[in-house]
Amino acid sequence: MTLTNEEIARKLRAQASELARARGNLYRVRAFRSAALAVMGLPTEVSALVAGGNASQLERVPGIGKSLADTITAVATLRR
């Protein structure tokens, strides 16, 4: 079973927190937090958008670029 949008957003926020604790790039921290909010605001499940590994669907979401779309796709296809 694939992850829900809420679970994906939780993982993105956790990654942002981890980056912040490690004093990572502030823009990257903000990007992960922004992506978490964007995922939560989607009317459909991310797993449906990226079926077949097509991350380009996510790139159409404001605040999600290619790199984050690839990351979200990888997270979305993980098993619980």
Backbone as CSV, one residue per row, in Angstrom:
resi,resn,N_x,N_y,N_z,CA_x,CA_y,CA_z,C_x,C_y,C_z
1,MET,0.838,-1.174,0.000,0.000,0.000,0.000,0.893,1.250,0.000
2,THR,0.553,2.228,-0.825,1.351,3.450,-0.920,0.991,4.415,0.211
3,LEU,1.825,5.397,0.375,1.623,6.378,1.438,0.546,7.391,1.056
4,THR,-0.139,7.909,2.062,-1.133,8.961,1.832,-0.426,10.310,1.747
5,ASN,-1.152,11.324,1.298,-0.581,12.671,1.233,-0.136,13.148,2.609
6,GLU,-0.915,12.827,3.629,-0.559,13.231,4.992,0.755,12.591,5.430
7,GLU,0.935,11.322,5.116,2.169,10.632,5.486,3.365,11.181,4.709
8,ILE,3.155,11.492,3.447,4.220,12.068,2.626,4.608,13.441,3.175
9,ALA,3.612,14.254,3.503,3.883,15.591,4.063,4.639,15.466,5.377
10,ARG,4.279,14.492,6.193,4.972,14.280,7.471,6.441,13.947,7.228
11,LYS,6.718,13.117,6.241,8.099,12.756,5.921,8.874,13.965,5.382
12,LEU,8.218,14.790,4.583,8.881,15.993,4.063,9.202,16.973,5.187
13,ARG,8.259,17.144,6.131,8.517,18.021,7.278,9.641,17.467,8.152
14,ALA,9.700,16.155,8.297,10.775,15.532,9.075,12.122,15.780,8.405
15,GLN,12.166,15.674,7.093,13.401,15.944,6.363,13.810,17.408,6.523
16,ALA,12.844,18.314,6.485,13.136,19.731,6.679,13.700,19.967,8.079
17,SER,13.121,19.335,9.069,13.612,19.484,10.451,15.022,18.933,10.596
18,GLU,15.270,17.806,9.954,16.600,17.205,9.999,17.639,18.128,9.350
19,LEU,17.278,18.696,8.219,18.177,19.644,7.546,18.425,20.882,8.408
20,ALA,17.385,21.370,9.060,17.517,22.555,9.903,18.430,22.266,11.095
21,ARG,18.255,21.099,11.721,19.117,20.735,12.856,20.572,20.622,12.440
22,ALA,20.803,20.156,11.226,22.158,19.999,10.714,22.692,21.304,10.119
23,ARG,21.909,22.376,10.304,22.271,23.691,9.760,22.463,23.632,8.250
24,GLY,21.542,22.912,7.610,21.571,22.800,6.149,21.124,24.094,5.492
25,ASN,21.156,24.102,4.214,20.774,25.263,3.426,19.344,25.692,3.779
26,LEU,19.187,26.928,4.196,17.891,27.444,4.624,16.854,27.381,3.498
27,TYR,17.277,27.630,2.283,16.348,27.583,1.160,15.835,26.159,0.934
28,ARG,16.694,25.196,1.154,16.283,23.793,1.008,15.298,23.408,2.115
29,VAL,15.565,23.862,3.325,14.649,23.610,4.449,13.274,24.180,4.116
30,ARG,13.255,25.420,3.658,11.992,26.065,3.290,11.301,25.339,2.143
31,ALA,12.082,24.849,1.182,11.510,24.139,0.039,10.804,22.862,0.495
32,PHE,11.416,22.122,1.419,10.784,20.902,1.919,9.510,21.233,2.692
33,ARG,9.544,22.282,3.480,8.346,22.682,4.231,7.239,23.148,3.289
34,SER,7.612,23.895,2.268,6.647,24.366,1.285,6.038,23.199,0.512
35,ALA,6.874,22.235,0.166,6.384,21.058,-0.555,5.413,20.258,0.310
36,ALA,5.681,20.186,1.610,4.770,19.473,2.518,3.399,20.140,2.512
37,LEU,3.382,21.455,2.548,2.110,22.175,2.502,1.411,21.967,1.164
38,ALA,2.181,21.980,0.092,1.597,21.782,-1.238,0.982,20.393,-1.357
39,VAL,1.664,19.386,-0.838,1.142,18.016,-0.886,-0.157,17.917,-0.104
40,MET,-0.206,18.558,1.053,-1.426,18.522,1.869,-2.592,19.214,1.166
41,GLY,-2.307,20.182,0.305,-3.350,20.925,-0.385,-3.841,20.285,-1.670
42,LEU,-3.237,19.185,-2.063,-3.647,18.542,-3.311,-5.009,17.871,-3.161
43,PRO,-5.852,18.011,-4.177,-7.178,17.382,-4.109,-7.142,15.874,-4.359
44,THR,-6.048,15.387,-4.944,-5.904,13.956,-5.204,-4.660,13.433,-4.510
45,GLU,-4.587,12.138,-4.367,-3.429,11.512,-3.737,-2.210,11.608,-4.657
46,VAL,-1.061,11.846,-4.053,0.185,11.914,-4.809,0.423,10.599,-5.548
47,SER,0.093,9.497,-4.902,0.319,8.189,-5.529,-0.410,8.085,-6.873
48,ALA,-1.582,8.702,-6.988,-2.321,8.695,-8.257,-1.636,9.588,-9.290
49,LEU,-1.058,10.690,-8.833,-0.378,11.612,-9.749,0.906,11.021,-10.322
50,VAL,1.598,10.234,-9.522,2.906,9.731,-9.942,2.867,8.264,-10.354
51,ALA,1.686,7.761,-10.616,1.570,6.371,-11.048,2.493,6.133,-12.244
52,GLY,3.277,5.103,-12.153,4.220,4.796,-13.223,5.496,5.608,-13.140
53,GLY,5.743,6.271,-11.998,6.978,7.030,-11.811,7.032,8.335,-12.566
54,ASN,5.889,8.907,-12.912,5.841,10.146,-13.681,5.828,11.356,-12.755
55,ALA,7.001,11.814,-12.354,7.128,12.939,-11.430,6.737,14.269,-12.066
56,SER,6.645,14.325,-13.387,6.346,15.590,-14.051,4.973,16.139,-13.660
57,GLN,4.060,15.266,-13.252,2.751,15.730,-12.782,2.919,16.616,-11.549
58,LEU,3.833,16.263,-10.675,4.069,17.053,-9.466,4.730,18.389,-9.767
59,GLU,5.507,18.441,-10.830,6.200,19.685,-11.179,5.222,20.793,-11.551
60,ARG,4.002,20.433,-11.848,2.976,21.425,-12.174,2.393,22.077,-10.927
61,VAL,2.675,21.505,-9.781,2.168,22.045,-8.514,3.067,23.195,-8.096
62,PRO,2.495,24.375,-7.816,3.317,25.515,-7.384,4.133,25.158,-6.136
63,GLY,5.421,25.487,-6.183,6.301,25.223,-5.047,7.034,23.901,-5.123
64,ILE,6.769,23.122,-6.176,7.452,21.841,-6.333,8.188,21.845,-7.669
65,GLY,9.503,21.780,-7.583,10.330,21.728,-8.787,10.727,20.297,-9.111
66,LYS,11.605,20.140,-10.068,12.003,18.808,-10.528,12.624,17.976,-9.419
67,SER,13.558,18.543,-8.691,14.243,17.782,-7.646,13.282,17.318,-6.558
68,LEU,12.429,18.229,-6.100,11.454,17.847,-5.076,10.422,16.872,-5.634
69,ALA,10.049,17.024,-6.878,9.101,16.085,-7.490,9.690,14.678,-7.501
70,ASP,10.972,14.575,-7.823,11.636,13.271,-7.807,11.679,12.699,-6.386
71,THR,11.983,13.554,-5.417,12.025,13.121,-4.019,10.650,12.659,-3.553
72,ILE,9.629,13.430,-3.864,8.264,13.092,-3.445,7.817,11.798,-4.119
73,THR,8.169,11.621,-5.378,7.818,10.390,-6.082,8.451,9.188,-5.405
74,ALA,9.721,9.328,-5.029,10.406,8.228,-4.341,9.735,7.926,-3.002
75,VAL,9.388,8.969,-2.258,8.730,8.781,-0.968,7.349,8.176,-1.163
76,ALA,6.607,8.633,-2.162,5.245,8.179,-2.384,5.170,6.710,-2.761
77,THR,6.215,6.197,-3.362,6.171,4.801,-3.794,6.721,3.849,-2.745
78,LEU,7.150,4.379,-1.611,7.606,3.512,-0.517,6.427,2.792,0.106
79,ARG,6.682,1.684,0.638,5.650,0.935,1.348,5.639,1.386,2.802
80,ARG,4.490,1.281,3.417,4.366,1.658,4.834,5.150,0.749,5.725
